[in-house]
Amino acid sequence: MESLSLESLISLFIVFISWILVVFLMSAKTENKTSNILLSLFLLVNAQDSSGLFAHFFLYPKFPGLGMLLNNTVFFKMPLLYLYVLSVIYTDFKLKKNHLWHLLPWLINIMVLTPRYFAVDFEGKLDFLTANHADQMLEIKISYIIVHIQIIVYFILCFTAIKKYKSLLLENYSNASLFNYKWLFQLVSFYAIIAFLATFKNLFLFAHLETALMFSQIAVTFLALGIIAWFVLKALHNPELFRGVNSNLQLVRQLVLENTNITKDEDDISEVVLLKEHMKTSEPFLDATLTIDDLASQLEIPTKDLSVLINHNLNQHFFDFVNSYRIKKAMHILQDPANKRLTILEILYEVGFNSKSSFNTAFKKHTHLTPTQYREKTLRSVA
């Protein structure tokens, strides 16, 4: 057996860690098992793509057909990542038959390889694999072109879905946690960086720039190792991911496009007055779990109408709209000397926030001061 290079040893380590993560994901108790299954499959395919040693040492010498099929699982990687992103974003996500179209690039590549590889005998397959400058063969070039087109398309789809997810959270939840959004954005961004470097690596391969190819391979391998290590830490510290949204939710801009009668008309002033009066008198914002559906039910108006009223007519996310009332309430409490014994934590829970970080961020956005600074400043002026 050939000796293993440092790059190969690191690749094996990546495979080992990936398998540990897979076991962790498959054994973790979660309501959304589909997400963990998709992520596990992605990790396994990514590990195979990073190493390829199993196929190289054990399959290609005796079963070249199976070896090529295993290597072609690289075409499953981006669809699995995209489906995983969707499964995290939408609580009602389910795998369906129409998701099979994601196999199309893989099928096209198999068809390209069939005439001179899969359709020939054992010796013909070995001749194909051992040909001089195999990387210059038409089939190989087509495979690389297909996989890079696929990468570009799927990263666009992933980032578009993640951006929509953030908007839906801000438009529909008063305590929208952006932790899940940030996790997905970081995950896809890191793999986009690896894909970008891998593209250069492949360019160096076809240009026969051996030194540049070697350094790019090392860079991609070490970066992949770093991401896997980050992944482990993330999984250990946050074993229960994530908070999703219903796939039936629509962005306000979609509602506006679908209904051309929707405008920022000042005749809607009565609805705005009704909404603001309800916020002041009933103080629904004190409920930390308040959603736009809850508020619409209290006002006895359709959720879509309320969403358009706040996010379009008032030009505010529901998240910011509700939090502005929470901040005003907190400011009132902080200004009162009688409440000086109340801790910041007690106040933030009292006004409807559920985390200190989100309260501090929102408070500073509205007042340009931290809650502590605001309290000290206002109490000094009273004294």
Backbone hydrogen bonds, N-H to C=O, Kabsch-Sander energy under -0.5 kcal/mol:
donor,donor_aa,acceptor,acceptor_aa,energy
9,L,5,S,-2.3
10,I,6,L,-2.4
11,S,7,E,-2.1
12,L,8,S,-2.3
13,F,9,L,-1.9
14,I,10,I,-2.3
15,V,11,S,-2.3
16,F,12,L,-2.5
17,I,13,F,-2.5
18,S,14,I,-2.5
19,W,15,V,-2.2
20,I,16,F,-1.8
21,L,17,I,-2.4
22,V,18,S,-2.3
23,V,19,W,-2.4
24,F,20,I,-2.3
25,L,21,L,-3.0
26,M,22,V,-2.6
27,S,23,V,-1.4
28,A,24,F,-1.3
30,T,28,A,-0.6
33,K,31,E,-1.0
36,N,32,N,-1.0
37,I,33,K,-2.3
38,L,34,T,-2.5
39,L,35,S,-2.5
40,S,36,N,-2.2
41,L,37,I,-2.4
42,F,38,L,-2.2
43,L,39,L,-2.4
44,L,40,S,-2.2
45,V,41,L,-2.5
46,N,42,F,-2.7
47,A,43,L,-2.4
48,Q,44,L,-2.2
49,D,45,V,-2.4
50,S,46,N,-2.3
51,S,47,A,-1.9
52,G,48,Q,-0.5
56,H,52,G,-2.1
57,F,53,L,-2.8
58,F,54,F,-2.4
59,L,54,F,-0.9
59,L,55,A,-0.7
60,Y,55,A,-3.0
62,K,59,L,-0.5
63,F,59,L,-4.1
67,G,63,F,-2.3
68,M,64,P,-2.2
69,L,65,G,-2.0
70,L,66,L,-2.6
71,N,67,G,-2.2
72,N,68,M,-1.7
73,T,70,L,-1.5
74,V,71,N,-1.3
75,F,72,N,-1.8
76,F,73,T,-2.3
77,K,73,T,-0.5
77,K,74,V,-0.9
78,M,74,V,-0.5
80,L,76,F,-2.2
81,L,77,K,-2.1
82,Y,78,M,-2.5
83,L,79,P,-2.7
84,Y,80,L,-2.2
85,V,81,L,-2.2
86,L,82,Y,-2.2
87,S,83,L,-2.4
88,V,84,Y,-1.7
89,I,85,V,-2.2
90,Y,86,L,-2.6
91,T,89,I,-0.6
91,T,245,V,-1.7
93,F,90,Y,-1.4
99,H,96,K,-1.4
100,L,97,K,-2.1
101,W,98,N,-1.0
102,H,99,H,-1.6
103,L,100,L,-2.3
104,L,101,W,-1.8
107,L,103,L,-2.4
108,I,104,L,-2.6
109,N,105,P,-2.2
110,I,106,W,-2.3
111,M,107,L,-2.2
112,V,108,I,-2.0
113,L,109,N,-2.0
114,T,110,I,-1.4
117,Y,113,L,-1.1
117,Y,114,T,-0.6
118,F,113,L,-1.0
119,A,114,T,-2.9
120,V,117,Y,-1.2
125,K,121,D,-2.1
126,L,122,F,-2.1
127,D,123,E,-2.5
128,F,124,G,-1.8
129,L,125,K,-2.1
130,T,126,L,-2.4
131,A,127,D,-0.6
134,A,131,A,-1.0
136,Q,133,H,-2.1
137,M,134,A,-1.6
141,K,137,M,-2.3
142,I,138,L,-2.6
143,S,139,E,-2.3
144,Y,140,I,-2.3
145,I,141,K,-2.3
146,I,142,I,-2.7
147,V,143,S,-2.4
148,H,144,Y,-2.0
149,I,145,I,-2.2
150,Q,146,I,-2.5
151,I,147,V,-2.0
152,I,148,H,-2.0
153,V,149,I,-2.4
154,Y,150,Q,-2.6
155,F,151,I,-2.2
156,I,152,I,-1.9
157,L,153,V,-2.1
158,C,154,Y,-2.6
159,F,155,F,-2.6
160,T,156,I,-2.1
161,A,157,L,-2.2
162,I,158,C,-2.4
163,K,159,F,-2.2
164,K,160,T,-2.0
165,Y,161,A,-2.0
166,K,162,I,-2.0
167,S,163,K,-1.8
168,L,164,K,-2.5
169,L,165,Y,-2.2
170,L,166,K,-2.2
171,E,167,S,-2.0
172,N,168,L,-1.1
173,Y,169,L,-2.0
174,S,290,L,-2.0
176,A,173,Y,-0.8
178,L,176,A,-0.6
182,K,178,L,-2.8
183,W,179,F,-2.4
184,L,180,N,-2.5
185,F,181,Y,-2.7
186,Q,182,K,-2.8
187,L,183,W,-2.7
188,V,184,L,-2.6
189,S,185,F,-2.3
190,F,186,Q,-2.7
191,Y,187,L,-1.9
192,A,188,V,-1.9
193,I,189,S,-2.1
194,I,190,F,-2.0
195,A,191,Y,-2.3
196,F,192,A,-2.2
197,L,193,I,-2.3
198,A,194,I,-2.6
199,T,195,A,-1.7
200,F,196,F,-1.4
201,K,197,L,-2.1
202,N,198,A,-2.2
203,L,199,T,-2.0
204,F,200,F,-2.5
205,L,201,K,-1.7
206,F,202,N,-2.3
207,A,203,L,-1.7
208,H,205,L,-1.0
209,L,204,F,-2.4
210,E,208,H,-1.2
213,L,209,L,-2.6
214,M,210,E,-2.3
215,F,211,T,-2.2
216,S,212,A,-2.3
217,Q,213,L,-2.2
218,I,214,M,-2.1
219,A,215,F,-2.4
220,V,216,S,-2.5
221,T,217,Q,-2.3
222,F,218,I,-2.6
223,L,219,A,-2.2
224,A,220,V,-2.4
225,L,221,T,-2.0
226,G,222,F,-2.3
227,I,223,L,-2.3
228,I,224,A,-2.2
229,A,225,L,-2.2
230,W,226,G,-2.3
231,F,227,I,-2.5
232,V,228,I,-2.2
233,L,229,A,-2.0
234,K,230,W,-2.3
235,A,231,F,-2.5
236,L,232,V,-2.4
237,H,233,L,-2.2
238,N,234,K,-1.9
241,L,239,P,-0.8
244,G,242,F,-0.6
245,V,89,I,-4.0
249,L,246,N,-1.7
254,Q,251,L,-0.8
255,L,251,L,-1.8
256,V,252,V,-2.6
257,L,253,R,-1.9
258,E,254,Q,-2.2
259,N,255,L,-1.6
260,T,258,E,-0.6
262,I,259,N,-1.8
263,T,261,N,-0.5
265,D,263,T,-1.9
268,D,265,D,-1.7
269,I,266,E,-1.6
270,S,267,D,-0.7
271,E,268,D,-0.6
272,V,268,D,-2.0
273,V,269,I,-2.7
274,L,270,S,-2.3
275,L,271,E,-2.4
276,K,272,V,-2.8
277,E,273,V,-2.5
278,H,274,L,-2.1
279,M,275,L,-2.0
280,K,276,K,-1.8
281,T,277,E,-2.7
282,S,278,H,-2.1
283,E,278,H,-0.7
283,E,279,M,-0.5
286,L,283,E,-1.6
287,D,284,P,-1.8
288,A,286,L,-0.7
290,L,287,D,-1.8
292,I,172,N,-2.1
295,L,291,T,-2.1
296,A,292,I,-2.1
297,S,293,D,-2.0
298,Q,294,D,-2.0
299,L,295,L,-2.0
300,E,296,A,-0.9
301,I,296,A,-2.1
306,L,302,P,-2.0
307,S,303,T,-2.7
308,V,304,K,-2.2
309,L,305,D,-2.3
310,I,306,L,-2.4
311,N,307,S,-2.5
312,H,308,V,-1.8
313,N,308,V,-2.3
314,L,309,L,-1.7
316,Q,310,I,-2.0
319,F,170,L,-3.0
321,F,317,H,-2.8
322,V,318,F,-2.6
323,N,319,F,-1.9
324,S,320,D,-1.7
325,Y,321,F,-0.9
325,Y,322,V,-0.7
326,R,322,V,-1.6
327,I,323,N,-2.5
328,K,324,S,-1.9
329,K,325,Y,-2.1
330,A,326,R,-2.3
331,M,327,I,-2.8
332,H,328,K,-2.0
333,I,329,K,-1.9
334,L,330,A,-2.7
335,Q,331,M,-1.8
336,D,332,H,-0.8
336,D,333,I,-0.7
339,N,336,D,-2.1
340,K,337,P,-1.5
342,L,339,N,-1.7
347,I,343,T,-2.0
348,L,344,I,-2.5
349,Y,345,L,-1.8
350,E,346,E,-1.8
351,V,347,I,-2.0
352,G,349,Y,-0.7
353,F,348,L,-2.4
359,F,355,S,-1.8
360,N,356,K,-2.7
361,T,357,S,-2.3
362,A,358,S,-2.3
363,F,359,F,-2.8
364,K,360,N,-2.4
365,K,361,T,-1.7
366,H,362,A,-1.6
367,T,363,F,-2.4
368,H,364,K,-2.2
374,Y,370,T,-2.7
375,R,371,P,-2.4
376,E,372,T,-2.4
377,K,373,Q,-2.3
378,T,374,Y,-2.6
379,L,375,R,-2.5
380,R,376,E,-1.7
381,S,377,K,-1.6
382,V,378,T,-1.6
383,A,379,L,-2.1
